[in-house]
Every structure is written in C-alpha cells, then in structure tokens.
C-alpha cells in the first residue's frame, strides 16, 4: 500500500502535465485559427470595398457618358435653333444638372467611405478585445501552471514522507516474521507430543465406538424406512384431499357456469327476438309512411289535374263562344283563325305527364317491395336441396346402400305433414271466412277471445292467432324437411369417414329431435288456446265434445251447430292429426339412431354407449306418446289433451340433461351451427339450451317476416285491414 502511493502520485502528476500540454496546444491552435480568420475577414472586406468603389466609379462614368451622349443627340436633333443664347442656357442647365448629380454621387461615396471606416474601426476594436481576452486567458493559464507546479512540489514532499514510512513498516514486518518463526517451532514440538498421546486415545476409543456405530446405523435405517413410509402416506393423503377439493370446486364452477350460460343464452335470444321485432316494426312503419306520402302526392296531382280540367273546360267554352260569334258575323274559321284546335283534339292532346309519372313511381315502389320481399324470403327460408335418387348416386355393394331408405321415408313423411298443414290452414281460412259473414250484425260473435300468454311465444287473439300458430307449425315442418335433406346429403356423401359419422350424425338426429319437441310444444299451445276459447251459451256443450268421437253430443245435427263450433272441432281434429304426425316423426328419429349405429358398425368403429341409452329413451317416448294418443282418442276432451301435452313437453325438456353426458361436443357444435354470431360456449349444458332458444327465435323471425309482407301486400284497402290467411 505504501509502495503504491508514490507511483500513484507520479502517475497523477504526469496525467496533469499531459492535460496542461494538451490544453496549451489547443489554445495556441485556436489563436492561430482566429488570427487567420481575422486576416481573411480583413482581406475580404477590403476586396469588397474596392470592388464596390470600382463598380460605383464605373457606373458614374457610364452615366456621365450616357448624359453627354444624350446632350449631343439633343443638340444634333435641334439644328433649327439658331439662337446661341438659348443654346448656352440649355447647356448651362445641363451642366448644372450634371454637377448636382456629381455632388450627390460624391456625397454617397463619402458616406460609403465613412461606413467602411466605421466597419474597419469596429473590426480593429474586436481584434483588440480578442487580444485582450487571449492575454487574460494566457495569464489565467500561467496562474494554473504555477499552481500545478506548487502542487507537484507538495506531492514530491509527500512521496518522500511516504517512502520513509514504508521503510519503517518493512523493518517492523521483518522483526515480526522472526518472532513468528520461533513461536511456530515451539508449537510444532508441542503438537508432535500431543499427536502421539491422541493417537493412543483414538485407538482405544475407536474400538468402543465401532460397536455403537453399528447399532446406531441399524436403528437409523429402520427409522429412515419408517419416515419414508410415513411421508408417502402423507403425500397420498394430501393428494387425495387436493383432488377432492379440486373436484368440488370444479363441480361448483361448472354448475355456476351452467346456470350463467343458461341465463346469458336466454337473455341473448330475448334480445335478438326483440331487435328483430323492432326492425320489422320499423320496416313496416317506414313502408307505410312512404305509401302514405305517395298517396298524398297522388291526391295532390289529381287535385291539380281536376283544376286544370276545369280551366280547360272554361277556355274551351270561351273559345266555342268566340267561334260562334265569328260564324255569326260571317267569318270563316279555317282562313281567319287557322291556329285554333278543336275541342276534341285539345282534350286528346292534353298532357298527362304528371299522372304517368305518379303511375311509374307507384309501379317502381311495388317492384321494390316485391324485390325486398323475395330477398327476405330467400334469406329467412333457405331453399331445400334437390333430393337425388338413391339408385343413381349410391353404388351397389357400398356400406351406405341401406342408409337413403330411412332418409327418404322420413322426407316422405315430412312432405305429407306439410301437405296436411296446408290443407289445415286452408280449411281454417274457409272456416274463419264463413264465421266472419253472418246473416245479420246482431249474430256476429267473436270466434276466440284473447288467450293468456303462453310460455313458448305468446299465441295471439282470435282466429288470426290460430292462423299464426298454424303458420308457425308450417315453418317448423319446413325446418324439419331442411334438416332431413341435409342429413340425407351427409349420408349419401362419398367417401363417408368414420369421424364424420361419429360427430355429425348424432348432431343432426338431435336437431330433428329438438324440432319434434318444438312441434309438440306448439301443438300443446294450440290445445290450450282452443280449450280456453269461450263460445255461445247454446254451443258450449257442443264445443266440449270430442270431435273425433263420431259427431256432436245429443240429437242436434251438423246443420244446427254454429260455424264457430264447427271450426273449433275441425281445429281439434287437425291437431290430433298433427300429434299423430309427431309420433311418426319420433319413430323416424329412432330409425335414424339405428341407422347411425349401423353405419358405425359398417365403418368398423365401436358403438358409443349413448346410442343404447338414446334408443331406450326413444322407445320410452314412443310408448308414452302412444299412450297419450290412445287416451286422446277415447274422448277425454281438451283438458286431458292439454295435460298429456304438458307431460310430453316436460319429458322433452328433461332429457337434454341426459344428453349432456352423451354428446358434449356434438351439442356445442349444433349450437354454433345454428347461431354463427354467438360466442363459443364454455359449458355443455348451456349449448343445448342455446340450440332451443335459437330455433325458437328463427321460427318467430320467419313468421314475423311473413306477417310484415302480408301487411305490405294488403295496402290501405278496407279488405286488407281484416286478417288474411
């Protein structure tokens, strides 16, 4: 440490000297640069001043030459002036002007010289100031140099003192080393004696401890085994506890997610239905307002046309009177008034551009409404794909030869169902028309009163509510036919992969099953509505009789029944036919499940356990439905049918809970196919609920669109205000 101090001080002194030399060299170089720049600036200013003076002198000479030349030309141009006095006066005036100009030029030159002198003095003063600054800087650097030299002297004195201290420390260290060596020799001798005695004691103790170590080692091994076993047991217990707590938390979170997703899907579907209803209402209001505006414009045009016709008649009358007066005075019409047209020609050539324009606007509006209706129907009701014959598409010997038979049978049944619904709708319209045209105003009675709000979608009041419900049933059958056609395409598709059958076929079967449930719900709603509909006092007993039992009760004939009772009986009969068709659709669903099992067996994949459960559920549903239908056919009446429909709906809504364990991925995929804008579900139970709500909203949307277009087609005529089928 003490040896390194002088070297550090010398290095610091050398570094400061180098910095001083470098700073001195930089200052000298800057002084040289400033001297060169000052000389260059002086030379530039002198050159600029000389060049400017030369330019001014040259300009003055040129100006004097030009003035003299103008004087000479003027004298040459005026030879006719012979008076010498005038010439002398003009020459003297010119001379005075030139002298004045020369004096002004001299004054400007003197001012420029003064400015140049002032600039030169400023430059000299700046140079002197710079020299003074440089002198002060040099003095400051000299002071710094002297201070540094004094610092160097101080550091040299400190270095000498430190060297003296280092020498003293080295002497002390040498003395301490000699003392340490003597102590170490003494301690070595003592240690050798102690080591000999220690070795003897260790030999004795080692014999005693070997036996103890063997006993302790055996005991430690036993304790280690017991500890390891205890740790394994504790780990197993902790793992079991964590798994149990995680399972409980997972179950609780799944329950919460299930409930939350159900609420979210319900709220989303309600919002979509509300938005769709508001959009349809806004469209109807906008088109109605546009139609009212066009009608008002048409009335204004007709009023103007009538005014013009009145004016035209007055003009033609005045013209006829004038022509008659001319004829009375003996003037010929063709010669004297050739430009006047006849009354028939004027009326024929009367311009009707306004009427034509309004007619064209009305026609364009009708075309636009028709086009919008076609587009909305194309969007809401997708066209069913053309059914291909199974014999042309499927090759003989393939595994899917037996598949199209079931699908074609299901398509035929759905077509029959659609035809029956159409006939039912036509008969309902005929019955409503016959009931709306009584013999006298006193005999007019309402067909069906306002019904309570149904849980499936609020059946409206009167005969219109029945028509609307039947139209919804028709929409549901069309959706079923579309699903069956799509299922048929997937069955006929070549090649048919095992994974596709495993995933997509149960999805389609579940969709058909859901649509069958919706049909059952709508049928139950119609039965409730018909059971709650009041009739006339004399026809109450007739309405409560079962229409399928063979006729009305008592001895009254069909001619004595009121038209309302007849329409209610017809509706009940048609509803029983619809229930029969629903049972047939359930049987077809069982056939589709068997078809899926057969296809999976042909493709070599193991059958999933949920197919057997689904078949058992389908058989139980078929038995329940057959018992319900047999109970209905035994003249139980509307309340019994309503109770059976509620039981069917409860069974239908209770089964999706079982399908959550059977088709977790399939239900989610079905929900995503039905609602492309919905987010991906996080729980399996909520996906099937979303499928229910989405299908219901699609059927409501299609029915509301049809009502909108029918209102637009009816227009403002009195007959259009009444309900049309």
Secondary structure, 3 states (H helix, E strand, C coil): CHHHHHHHHHHHHHHHHHHHHHHHHHHHHHHHHHHHHHHHHHHHHHHHHHHHHHHHHHHHHHHHHHHHHHHHHHHHHCCCCCCHHHHHHHHHHHHHHHHHHHHHHHHHHHHHHHHHHHHHHHHHHHHHHHHHHHHHHHHHHHHHHHHHHHHHHHHHHHHHHHHHHHHHHHHHHHHHHHHHHHHHHHHHHHHHHHHHHHHHHHHHHHHHHHHHHHHHHHHHHHHHHHHHHHHHHHHHHHHHHHHHHHHHHHHHHHHHHHHHHHHHHHHHHHHHHHHHHHHHHHHHHHHHHHHHHHHHHHHHHHHHHHHHHHHHHHHHHHHHHHHHHHHHCCCCHHHHCCCCCCHHHHHHCCCCHHHHHHHHHHHHHHHHHHHHHHHHHHHHCCCCCCCCCHHHHCCCCCCCCCHHHHHHHHHHHHHHHHHHHHHHHHHHHHHHHHHHCCCCHHHCCCCCCCCCCCCCCCCCCHHHHHHHHHHHHHHHHHHHHHHHHHHHHHHHCCCCCHHHHHHHHHHHHHHHHHHHHHHHHHHHHHHHHHHHCCCCHHHHHHHCCCHHHCCCCCCCCHHHCCHHHHHHHHHHHHHHHHHHHHHHHHHHHHHHHHHHHHHHHHCCCCCCHHHHHHHHHHHHHHHHHHHHHHHHHCCCCHHHHHHHHHHHHHHHHHHHHHHHHHCHHHHHHHHHHHCCCCCCCCCHHHHHHHHHHHHHHHHHHHHHHHHHHHHHHHCCCCHHHCCCC
